Amino acid sequence: MIQWYDYVGYFGSFLTSITFIPQVYKAWKTKSVGDLSMWMMSIVVLSTIVWLVYAFAIGSGPVIVANSIVLVLSLLLVYFKFSFKS
Amino acid sequence: MIQWYDYVGYFGSFLTSITFIPQVYKAWKTKSVGDLSMWMMSIVVLSTIVWLVYAFAIGSGPVIVANSIVLVLSLLLVYFKFSFKS
């Protein structure tokens, strides 16, 4: 039976998924990423891969979806970091 | 019984916990946060609060610890955003 906190978890997954959308948008618009930490983005990429392994192991759809989205967005930020002059 | 993927989950929690440490360090050292998206940081703050509600509801210690750390670090970044000139 679905509990109230399951909906809270889905809402958390949703928020986590969209976290980097405004950052990607800002970086794309300003072509400026000098203040972004390459270490932060590297940890994000690595952590999403680790979470994806975990999510596939336990068969958790929402965790797979959320981390796939974050992985793509953080890889985009890493790409921007290399392409834009800072 | 603890499965191999539980350790993967703990590793994911650890990585998520430390994600913002290099960003906080970089922001503090450079006193420059102009390229950071305020929207991103606001979503991070909100999402950690939502995850904390979920984690307390299901009694998940690792999720509570990870999100508490991320909450403190993201609030620090929001504070930097207001204090440092960009």
N, CA and C atoms of all chains as a GROMACS GRO file, in nm:
protein
  516
    1MET      N    1   0.085  -0.121   0.000
    1MET     CA    2   0.000   0.000   0.000
    1MET      C    3   0.088   0.126   0.000
    2ILE      N    4   0.050   0.218  -0.086
    2ILE     CA    5   0.129   0.341  -0.097
    2ILE      C    6   0.104   0.431   0.024
    3GLN      N    7   0.213   0.473   0.087
    3GLN     CA    8   0.204   0.560   0.205
    3GLN      C    9   0.225   0.706   0.163
    4TRP      N   10   0.188   0.797   0.254
    4TRP     CA   11   0.203   0.940   0.224
    4TRP      C   12   0.349   0.974   0.192
    5TYR      N   13   0.442   0.904   0.262
    5TYR     CA   14   0.582   0.942   0.243
    5TYR      C   15   0.637   0.895   0.108
    6ASP      N   16   0.568   0.799   0.045
    6ASP     CA   17   0.610   0.761  -0.090
    6ASP      C   18   0.597   0.880  -0.186
    7TYR      N   19   0.488   0.956  -0.168
    7TYR     CA   20   0.468   1.074  -0.253
    7TYR      C   21   0.577   1.177  -0.225
    8VAL      N   22   0.616   1.188  -0.096
    8VAL     CA   23   0.726   1.278  -0.059
    8VAL      C   24   0.854   1.234  -0.130
    9GLY      N   25   0.878   1.102  -0.134
    9GLY     CA   26   0.995   1.049  -0.203
    9GLY      C   27   0.992   1.078  -0.352
   10TYR      N   28   0.874   1.062  -0.415
   10TYR     CA   29   0.862   1.093  -0.557
   10TYR      C   30   0.890   1.240  -0.583
   11PHE      N   31   0.840   1.326  -0.490
   11PHE     CA   32   0.863   1.470  -0.505
   11PHE      C   33   1.012   1.501  -0.491
   12GLY      N   34   1.080   1.431  -0.398
   12GLY     CA   35   1.224   1.447  -0.382
   12GLY      C   36   1.298   1.405  -0.509
   13SER      N   37   1.257   1.292  -0.568
   13SER     CA   38   1.318   1.246  -0.694
   13SER      C   39   1.300   1.349  -0.804
   14PHE      N   40   1.180   1.405  -0.811
   14PHE     CA   41   1.151   1.507  -0.913
   14PHE      C   42   1.243   1.627  -0.896
   15LEU      N   43   1.253   1.677  -0.770
   15LEU     CA   44   1.337   1.794  -0.743
   15LEU      C   45   1.484   1.765  -0.776
   16THR      N   46   1.531   1.645  -0.736
   16THR     CA   47   1.670   1.608  -0.764
   16THR      C   48   1.694   1.605  -0.915
   17SER      N   49   1.595   1.555  -0.991
   17SER     CA   50   1.608   1.546  -1.136
   17SER      C   51   1.629   1.682  -1.200
   18ILE      N   52   1.556   1.782  -1.150
   18ILE     CA   53   1.561   1.913  -1.216
   18ILE      C   54   1.668   2.006  -1.158
   19THR      N   55   1.742   1.958  -1.057
   19THR     CA   56   1.839   2.043  -0.988
   19THR      C   57   1.932   2.118  -1.082
   20PHE      N   58   1.989   2.047  -1.180
   20PHE     CA   59   2.092   2.109  -1.263
   20PHE      C   60   2.038   2.180  -1.388
   21ILE      N   61   1.907   2.173  -1.410
   21ILE     CA   62   1.850   2.240  -1.528
   21ILE      C   63   1.880   2.390  -1.527
   22PRO      N   64   1.851   2.463  -1.415
   22PRO     CA   65   1.881   2.607  -1.416
   22PRO      C   66   2.031   2.636  -1.428
   23GLN      N   67   2.116   2.548  -1.376
   23GLN     CA   68   2.261   2.570  -1.386
   23GLN      C   69   2.309   2.551  -1.530
   24VAL      N   70   2.257   2.448  -1.598
   24VAL     CA   71   2.292   2.428  -1.738
   24VAL      C   72   2.244   2.546  -1.822
   25TYR      N   73   2.122   2.593  -1.793
   25TYR     CA   74   2.065   2.707  -1.866
   25TYR      C   75   2.150   2.832  -1.847
   26LYS      N   76   2.187   2.859  -1.720
   26LYS     CA   77   2.267   2.977  -1.689
   26LYS      C   78   2.405   2.970  -1.757
   27ALA      N   79   2.467   2.851  -1.750
   27ALA     CA   80   2.599   2.834  -1.811
   27ALA      C   81   2.591   2.853  -1.962
   28TRP      N   82   2.486   2.798  -2.025
   28TRP     CA   83   2.469   2.810  -2.168
   28TRP      C   84   2.446   2.954  -2.210
   29LYS      N   85   2.366   3.027  -2.131
   29LYS     CA   86   2.329   3.165  -2.163
   29LYS      C   87   2.449   3.258  -2.146
   30THR      N   88   2.524   3.241  -2.035
   30THR     CA   89   2.633   3.334  -2.007
   30THR      C   90   2.766   3.287  -2.066
   31LYS      N   91   2.771   3.163  -2.110
   31LYS     CA   92   2.896   3.102  -2.159
   31LYS      C   93   3.007   3.119  -2.055
   32SER      N   94   2.969   3.124  -1.928
   32SER     CA   95   3.066   3.148  -1.821
   32SER      C   96   3.050   3.041  -1.713
   33VAL      N   97   3.157   2.965  -1.690
   33VAL     CA   98   3.149   2.856  -1.592
   33VAL      C   99   3.268   2.859  -1.496
   34GLY      N  100   3.339   2.974  -1.494
   34GLY     CA  101   3.461   2.984  -1.415
   34GLY      C  102   3.442   2.956  -1.267
   35ASP      N  103   3.324   2.993  -1.214
   35ASP     CA  104   3.301   2.975  -1.070
   35ASP      C  105   3.254   2.834  -1.035
   36LEU      N  106   3.227   2.753  -1.137
   36LEU     CA  107   3.181   2.616  -1.109
   36LEU      C  108   3.301   2.528  -1.076
   37SER      N  109   3.284   2.445  -0.972
   37SER     CA  110   3.392   2.356  -0.931
   37SER      C  111   3.392   2.228  -1.015
   38MET      N  112   3.505   2.207  -1.084
   38MET     CA  113   3.520   2.085  -1.164
   38MET      C  114   3.514   1.962  -1.074
   39TRP      N  115   3.567   1.973  -0.952
   39TRP     CA  116   3.559   1.864  -0.856
   39TRP      C  117   3.414   1.830  -0.823
   40MET      N  118   3.334   1.936  -0.800
   40MET     CA  119   3.192   1.912  -0.770
   40MET      C  120   3.127   1.832  -0.883
   41MET      N  121   3.149   1.880  -1.008
   41MET     CA  122   3.083   1.814  -1.120
   41MET      C  123   3.132   1.671  -1.140
   42SER      N  124   3.262   1.649  -1.116
   42SER     CA  125   3.315   1.514  -1.128
   42SER      C  126   3.252   1.420  -1.025
   43ILE      N  127   3.236   1.471  -0.901
   43ILE     CA  128   3.174   1.389  -0.797
   43ILE      C  129   3.029   1.359  -0.833
   44VAL      N  130   2.960   1.459  -0.891
   44VAL     CA  131   2.820   1.438  -0.931
   44VAL      C  132   2.812   1.328  -1.036
   45VAL      N  133   2.900   1.335  -1.138
   45VAL     CA  134   2.900   1.233  -1.244
   45VAL      C  135   2.924   1.094  -1.183
   46LEU      N  136   3.028   1.085  -1.099
   46LEU     CA  137   3.061   0.956  -1.037
   46LEU      C  138   2.947   0.906  -0.948
   47SER      N  139   2.889   0.997  -0.868
   47SER     CA  140   2.784   0.953  -0.776
   47SER      C  141   2.659   0.906  -0.850
   48THR      N  142   2.625   0.972  -0.962
   48THR     CA  143   2.506   0.927  -1.036
   48THR      C  144   2.529   0.787  -1.095
   49ILE      N  145   2.653   0.760  -1.139
   49ILE     CA  146   2.684   0.626  -1.192
   49ILE      C  147   2.670   0.521  -1.081
   50VAL      N  148   2.724   0.554  -0.963
   50VAL     CA  149   2.712   0.463  -0.847
   50VAL      C  150   2.565   0.441  -0.812
   51TRP      N  151   2.487   0.551  -0.808
   51TRP     CA  152   2.344   0.538  -0.777
   51TRP      C  153   2.270   0.457  -0.883
   52LEU      N  154   2.314   0.468  -1.010
   52LEU     CA  155   2.248   0.391  -1.117
   52LEU      C  156   2.273   0.241  -1.098
   53VAL      N  157   2.397   0.204  -1.060
   53VAL     CA  158   2.427   0.063  -1.032
   53VAL      C  159   2.336   0.012  -0.921
   54TYR      N  160   2.327   0.093  -0.813
   54TYR     CA  161   2.243   0.057  -0.698
   54TYR      C  162   2.097   0.045  -0.741
   55ALA      N  163   2.050   0.143  -0.819
   55ALA     CA  164   1.909   0.148  -0.858
   55ALA      C  165   1.871   0.030  -0.947
   56PHE      N  166   1.963  -0.008  -1.040
   56PHE     CA  167   1.936  -0.124  -1.124
   56PHE      C  168   1.935  -0.251  -1.040
   57ALA      N  169   2.025  -0.258  -0.939
   57ALA     CA  170   2.034  -0.376  -0.853
   57ALA      C  171   1.906  -0.396  -0.773
   58ILE      N  172   1.850  -0.286  -0.722
   58ILE     CA  173   1.727  -0.300  -0.642
   58ILE      C  174   1.602  -0.279  -0.727
   59GLY      N  175   1.621  -0.245  -0.857
   59GLY     CA  176   1.507  -0.227  -0.946
   59GLY      C  177   1.420  -0.108  -0.913
   60SER      N  178   1.485   0.005  -0.880
   60SER     CA  179   1.408   0.124  -0.844
   60SER      C  180   1.398   0.221  -0.961
   61GLY      N  181   1.282   0.220  -1.026
   61GLY     CA  182   1.258   0.305  -1.142
   61GLY      C  183   1.283   0.453  -1.119
   62PRO      N  184   1.222   0.510  -1.012
   62PRO     CA  185   1.238   0.654  -0.989
   62PRO      C  186   1.384   0.694  -0.970
   63VAL      N  187   1.463   0.611  -0.900
   63VAL     CA  188   1.604   0.642  -0.877
   63VAL      C  189   1.682   0.634  -1.008
   64ILE      N  190   1.645   0.537  -1.094
   64ILE     CA  191   1.709   0.525  -1.225
   64ILE      C  192   1.682   0.650  -1.309
   65VAL      N  193   1.554   0.689  -1.315
   65VAL     CA  194   1.516   0.805  -1.396
   65VAL      C  195   1.585   0.932  -1.346
   66ALA      N  196   1.576   0.957  -1.213
   66ALA     CA  197   1.634   1.079  -1.156
   66ALA      C  198   1.784   1.087  -1.184
   67ASN      N  199   1.856   0.976  -1.161
   67ASN     CA  200   2.001   0.979  -1.178
   67ASN      C  201   2.045   0.983  -1.324
   68SER      N  202   1.963   0.924  -1.412
   68SER     CA  203   1.995   0.934  -1.555
   68SER      C  204   1.990   1.080  -1.600
   69ILE      N  205   1.886   1.151  -1.554
   69ILE     CA  206   1.871   1.292  -1.592
   69ILE      C  207   1.987   1.374  -1.536
   70VAL      N  208   2.019   1.353  -1.406
   70VAL     CA  209   2.128   1.428  -1.343
   70VAL      C  210   2.261   1.396  -1.411
   71LEU      N  211   2.280   1.269  -1.452
   71LEU     CA  212   2.404   1.231  -1.520
   71LEU      C  213   2.421   1.308  -1.651
   72VAL      N  214   2.315   1.312  -1.732
   72VAL     CA  215   2.322   1.384  -1.859
   72VAL      C  216   2.352   1.532  -1.837
   73LEU      N  217   2.280   1.594  -1.741
   73LEU     CA  218   2.298   1.737  -1.716
   73LEU      C  219   2.438   1.768  -1.662
   74SER      N  220   2.490   1.681  -1.574
   74SER     CA  221   2.622   1.709  -1.518
   74SER      C  222   2.731   1.686  -1.622
   75LEU      N  223   2.710   1.589  -1.712
   75LEU     CA  224   2.807   1.570  -1.822
   75LEU      C  225   2.806   1.693  -1.914
   76LEU      N  226   2.688   1.752  -1.933
   76LEU     CA  227   2.677   1.874  -2.012
   76LEU      C  228   2.759   1.986  -1.948
   77LEU      N  229   2.750   1.998  -1.813
   77LEU     CA  230   2.825   2.101  -1.741
   77LEU      C  231   2.976   2.078  -1.753
   78VAL      N  232   3.017   1.950  -1.747
   78VAL     CA  233   3.159   1.918  -1.764
   78VAL      C  234   3.203   1.959  -1.906
   79TYR      N  235   3.119   1.931  -2.006
   79TYR     CA  236   3.148   1.969  -2.144
   79TYR      C  237   3.162   2.121  -2.156
   80PHE      N  238   3.069   2.195  -2.093
   80PHE     CA  239   3.075   2.341  -2.094
   80PHE      C  240   3.205   2.389  -2.030
   81LYS      N  241   3.243   2.323  -1.920
   81LYS     CA  242   3.364   2.362  -1.846
   81LYS      C  243   3.486   2.355  -1.938
   82PHE      N  244   3.485   2.254  -2.026
   82PHE     CA  245   3.598   2.239  -2.118
   82PHE      C  246   3.587   2.330  -2.240
   83SER      N  247   3.464   2.362  -2.282
   83SER     CA  248   3.449   2.440  -2.406
   83SER      C  249   3.451   2.590  -2.385
   84PHE      N  250   3.391   2.639  -2.274
   84PHE     CA  251   3.385   2.784  -2.255
   84PHE      C  252   3.512   2.834  -2.189
   85LYS      N  253   3.559   2.951  -2.234
   85LYS     CA  254   3.671   3.015  -2.165
   85LYS      C  255   3.621   3.066  -2.030
   86SER      N  256   3.703   3.053  -1.926
   86SER     CA  257   3.659   3.101  -1.796
   86SER      C  258   3.743   3.222  -1.753
   87MET      N  259   1.994  -0.970   0.565
   87MET     CA  260   2.132  -0.990   0.521
   87MET      C  261   2.176  -0.878   0.429
   88ILE      N  262   2.293  -0.830   0.452
   88ILE     CA  263   2.346  -0.720   0.371
   88ILE      C  264   2.392  -0.773   0.235
   89GLN      N  265   2.345  -0.707   0.128
   89GLN     CA  266   2.382  -0.745  -0.008
   89GLN      C  267   2.493  -0.654  -0.060
   90TRP      N  268   2.558  -0.699  -0.167
   90TRP     CA  269   2.666  -0.618  -0.226
   90TRP      C  270   2.619  -0.479  -0.264
   91TYR      N  271   2.494  -0.470  -0.312
   91TYR     CA  272   2.446  -0.340  -0.359
   91TYR      C  273   2.419  -0.244  -0.243
   92ASP      N  274   2.406  -0.297  -0.121
   92ASP     CA  275   2.393  -0.206  -0.007
   92ASP      C  276   2.519  -0.122   0.010
   93TYR      N  277   2.634  -0.188  -0.013
   93TYR     CA  278   2.760  -0.113  -0.003
   93TYR      C  279   2.768  -0.008  -0.114
   94VAL      N  280   2.716  -0.045  -0.232
   94VAL     CA  281   2.711   0.052  -0.342
   94VAL      C  282   2.625   0.171  -0.300
   95GLY      N  283   2.512   0.144  -0.234
   95GLY     CA  284   2.424   0.251  -0.185
   95GLY      C  285   2.493   0.340  -0.083
   96TYR      N  286   2.568   0.279   0.008
   96TYR     CA  287   2.642   0.357   0.108
   96TYR      C  288   2.746   0.446   0.041
   97PHE      N  289   2.812   0.389  -0.062
   97PHE     CA  290   2.912   0.466  -0.135
   97PHE      C  291   2.845   0.584  -0.207
   98GLY      N  292   2.727   0.559  -0.264
   98GLY     CA  293   2.651   0.666  -0.328
   98GLY      C  294   2.614   0.775  -0.228
   99SER      N  295   2.570   0.735  -0.108
   99SER     CA  296   2.538   0.831  -0.003
   99SER      C  297   2.659   0.915   0.034
  100PHE      N  298   2.773   0.848   0.046
  100PHE     CA  299   2.897   0.918   0.080
  100PHE      C  300   2.932   1.023  -0.026
  101LEU      N  301   2.926   0.980  -0.154
  101LEU     CA  302   2.959   1.072  -0.263
  101LEU      C  303   2.863   1.191  -0.266
  102THR      N  304   2.732   1.162  -0.247
  102THR     CA  305   2.634   1.270  -0.248
  102THR      C  306   2.662   1.368  -0.134
  103SER      N  307   2.704   1.314  -0.018
  103SER     CA  308   2.732   1.399   0.098
  103SER      C  309   2.843   1.499   0.070
  104ILE      N  310   2.946   1.452  -0.001
  104ILE     CA  311   3.063   1.538  -0.020
  104ILE      C  312   3.056   1.623  -0.147
  105THR      N  313   2.948   1.606  -0.226
  105THR     CA  314   2.937   1.675  -0.355
  105THR      C  315   2.970   1.824  -0.347
  106PHE      N  316   2.913   1.894  -0.249
  106PHE     CA  317   2.926   2.039  -0.248
  106PHE      C  318   3.048   2.090  -0.172
  107ILE      N  319   3.125   2.000  -0.112
  107ILE     CA  320   3.243   2.045  -0.037
  107ILE      C  321   3.341   2.121  -0.127
  108PRO      N  322   3.381   2.065  -0.246
  108PRO     CA  323   3.473   2.142  -0.330
  108PRO      C  324   3.415   2.273  -0.381
  109GLN      N  325   3.282   2.276  -0.403
  109GLN     CA  326   3.220   2.401  -0.451
  109GLN      C  327   3.222   2.508  -0.341
  110VAL      N  328   3.192   2.467  -0.217
  110VAL     CA  329   3.198   2.561  -0.105
  110VAL      C  330   3.341   2.613  -0.088
  111TYR      N  331   3.438   2.522  -0.099
  111TYR     CA  332   3.578   2.560  -0.085
  111TYR      C  333   3.619   2.659  -0.193
  112LYS      N  334   3.581   2.628  -0.318
  112LYS     CA  335   3.617   2.716  -0.429
  112LYS      C  336   3.553   2.855  -0.413
  113ALA      N  337   3.425   2.855  -0.374
  113ALA     CA  338   3.354   2.982  -0.357
  113ALA      C  339   3.418   3.065  -0.246
  114TRP      N  340   3.456   2.998  -0.136
  114TRP     CA  341   3.517   3.066  -0.023
  114TRP      C  342   3.654   3.123  -0.061
  115LYS      N  343   3.730   3.046  -0.138
  115LYS     CA  344   3.866   3.086  -0.174
  115LYS      C  345   3.864   3.201  -0.275
  116THR      N  346   3.775   3.192  -0.374
  116THR     CA  347   3.774   3.293  -0.480
  116THR      C  348   3.682   3.410  -0.446
  117LYS      N  349   3.595   3.393  -0.348
  117LYS     CA  350   3.492   3.493  -0.315
  117LYS      C  351   3.411   3.530  -0.440
  118SER      N  352   3.399   3.432  -0.531
  118SER     CA  353   3.330   3.457  -0.657
  118SER      C  354   3.225   3.349  -0.682
  119VAL      N  355   3.100   3.391  -0.692
  119VAL     CA  356   2.991   3.293  -0.709
  119VAL      C  357   2.896   3.334  -0.821
  120GLY      N  358   2.943   3.428  -0.906
  120GLY     CA  359   2.858   3.483  -1.010
  120GLY      C  360   2.803   3.379  -1.107
  121ASP      N  361   2.882   3.274  -1.133
  121ASP     CA  362   2.839   3.173  -1.229
  121ASP      C  363   2.748   3.067  -1.168
  122LEU      N  364   2.731   3.072  -1.036
  122LEU     CA  365   2.644   2.973  -0.972
  122LEU      C  366   2.498   3.014  -0.988
  123SER      N  367   2.414   2.915  -1.020
  123SER     CA  368   2.272   2.943  -1.037
  123SER      C  369   2.201   2.943  -0.902
  124MET      N  370   2.139   3.058  -0.869
  124MET     CA  371   2.062   3.069  -0.745
  124MET      C  372   1.944   2.972  -0.746
  125TRP      N  373   1.888   2.949  -0.866
  125TRP     CA  374   1.778   2.854  -0.880
  125TRP      C  375   1.825   2.713  -0.844
  126MET      N  376   1.944   2.677  -0.895
  126MET     CA  377   1.997   2.545  -0.863
  126MET      C  378   2.009   2.527  -0.713
  127MET      N  379   2.070   2.627  -0.647
  127MET     CA  380   2.092   2.613  -0.503
  127MET      C  381   1.961   2.611  -0.425
  128SER      N  382   1.862   2.688  -0.472
  128SER     CA  383   1.731   2.687  -0.405
  128SER      C  384   1.665   2.550  -0.418
  129ILE      N  385   1.677   2.491  -0.537
  129ILE     CA  386   1.618   2.358  -0.558
  129ILE      C  387   1.689   2.255  -0.470
  130VAL      N  388   1.823   2.268  -0.457
  130VAL     CA  389   1.898   2.175  -0.371
  130VAL      C  390   1.850   2.186  -0.226
  131VAL      N  391   1.835   2.310  -0.176
  131VAL     CA  392   1.789   2.330  -0.038
  131VAL      C  393   1.651   2.266  -0.020
  132LEU      N  394   1.559   2.298  -0.113
  132LEU     CA  395   1.423   2.243  -0.103
  132LEU      C  396   1.423   2.091  -0.111
  133SER      N  397   1.503   2.037  -0.205
  133SER     CA  398   1.501   1.891  -0.224
  133SER      C  399   1.559   1.818  -0.102
  134THR      N  400   1.662   1.876  -0.038
  134THR     CA  401   1.717   1.809   0.081
  134THR      C  402   1.614   1.807   0.194
  135ILE      N  403   1.536   1.916   0.207
  135ILE     CA  404   1.432   1.920   0.311
  135ILE      C  405   1.327   1.812   0.284
  136VAL      N  406   1.287   1.802   0.155
  136VAL     CA  407   1.188   1.699   0.117
  136VAL      C  408   1.244   1.559   0.145
  137TRP      N  409   1.372   1.535   0.108
  137TRP     CA  410   1.434   1.405   0.133
  137TRP      C  411   1.446   1.376   0.282
  138LEU      N  412   1.470   1.481   0.363
  138LEU     CA  413   1.480   1.461   0.508
  138LEU      C  414   1.346   1.417   0.566
  139VAL      N  415   1.237   1.477   0.518
  139VAL     CA  416   1.103   1.436   0.563
  139VAL      C  417   1.082   1.288   0.530
  140TYR      N  418   1.116   1.253   0.405
  140TYR     CA  419   1.102   1.114   0.360
  140TYR      C  420   1.189   1.019   0.442
  141ALA      N  421   1.316   1.062   0.467
  141ALA     CA  422   1.410   0.976   0.538
  141ALA      C  423   1.369   0.954   0.683
  142PHE      N  424   1.316   1.060   0.748
  142PHE     CA  425   1.268   1.043   0.885
  142PHE      C  426   1.146   0.952   0.887
  143ALA      N  427   1.060   0.964   0.785
  143ALA     CA  428   0.938   0.883   0.779
  143ALA      C  429   0.972   0.734   0.765
  144ILE      N  430   1.074   0.703   0.684
  144ILE     CA  431   1.107   0.562   0.665
  144ILE      C  432   1.222   0.519   0.757
  145GLY      N  433   1.275   0.615   0.837
  145GLY     CA  434   1.381   0.583   0.932
  145GLY      C  435   1.512   0.540   0.868
  146SER      N  436   1.550   0.612   0.760
  146SER     CA  437   1.674   0.578   0.691
  146SER      C  438   1.789   0.668   0.736
  147GLY      N  439   1.875   0.616   0.822
  147GLY     CA  440   1.989   0.691   0.874
  147GLY      C  441   2.081   0.749   0.769
  148PRO      N  442   2.129   0.666   0.672
  148PRO     CA  443   2.222   0.718   0.570
  148PRO      C  444   2.162   0.834   0.490
  149VAL      N  445   2.033   0.824   0.457
  149VAL     CA  446   1.970   0.931   0.379
  149VAL      C  447   1.958   1.058   0.463
  150ILE      N  448   1.930   1.041   0.594
  150ILE     CA  449   1.923   1.156   0.686
  150ILE      C  450   2.060   1.226   0.693
  151VAL      N  451   2.165   1.146   0.714
  151VAL     CA  452   2.300   1.202   0.727
  151VAL      C  453   2.341   1.274   0.598
  152ALA      N  454   2.327   1.205   0.484
  152ALA     CA  455   2.369   1.262   0.356
  152ALA      C  456   2.298   1.394   0.328
  153ASN      N  457   2.165   1.395   0.349
  153ASN     CA  458   2.090   1.516   0.315
  153ASN      C  459   2.112   1.628   0.415
  154SER      N  460   2.141   1.595   0.542
  154SER     CA  461   2.172   1.700   0.639
  154SER      C  462   2.300   1.773   0.598
  155ILE      N  463   2.400   1.695   0.556
  155ILE     CA  464   2.528   1.755   0.514
  155ILE      C  465   2.507   1.842   0.390
  156VAL      N  466   2.434   1.788   0.290
  156VAL     CA  467   2.409   1.865   0.168
  156VAL      C  468   2.329   1.991   0.199
  157LEU      N  469   2.234   1.981   0.293
  157LEU     CA  470   2.152   2.098   0.330
  157LEU      C  471   2.241   2.209   0.386
  158VAL      N  472   2.330   2.175   0.480
  158VAL     CA  473   2.419   2.274   0.541
  158VAL      C  474   2.509   2.339   0.435
  159LEU      N  475   2.568   2.254   0.347
  159LEU     CA  476   2.660   2.306   0.246
  159LEU      C  477   2.587   2.394   0.143
  160SER      N  478   2.466   2.355   0.105
  160SER     CA  479   2.393   2.435   0.006
  160SER      C  480   2.345   2.566   0.068
  161LEU      N  481   2.310   2.564   0.198
  161LEU     CA  482   2.274   2.690   0.265
  161LEU      C  483   2.395   2.783   0.272
  162LEU      N  484   2.514   2.725   0.291
  162LEU     CA  485   2.638   2.804   0.290
  162LEU      C  486   2.657   2.872   0.154
  163LEU      N  487   2.632   2.797   0.046
  163LEU     CA  488   2.646   2.854  -0.088
  163LEU      C  489   2.546   2.966  -0.112
  164VAL      N  490   2.423   2.948  -0.060
  164VAL     CA  491   2.322   3.054  -0.072
  164VAL      C  492   2.370   3.178   0.005
  165TYR      N  493   2.427   3.157   0.122
  165TYR     CA  494   2.480   3.268   0.203
  165TYR      C  495   2.593   3.339   0.128
  166PHE      N  496   2.683   3.261   0.066
  166PHE     CA  497   2.792   3.319  -0.014
  166PHE      C  498   2.734   3.402  -0.129
  167LYS      N  499   2.629   3.348  -0.191
  167LYS     CA  500   2.568   3.415  -0.307
  167LYS      C  501   2.520   3.555  -0.266
  168PHE      N  502   2.471   3.566  -0.142
  168PHE     CA  503   2.423   3.696  -0.096
  168PHE      C  504   2.537   3.785  -0.047
  169SER      N  505   2.645   3.724   0.006
  169SER     CA  506   2.750   3.806   0.067
  169SER      C  507   2.858   3.851  -0.030
  170PHE      N  508   2.894   3.763  -0.127
  170PHE     CA  509   3.002   3.800  -0.218
  170PHE      C  510   2.947   3.879  -0.335
  171LYS      N  511   3.021   3.982  -0.377
  171LYS     CA  512   2.985   4.053  -0.500
  171LYS      C  513   3.014   3.961  -0.618
  172SER      N  514   2.925   3.964  -0.717
  172SER     CA  515   2.951   3.879  -0.833
  172SER      C  516   2.983   3.964  -0.956
   0.00000   0.00000   0.00000
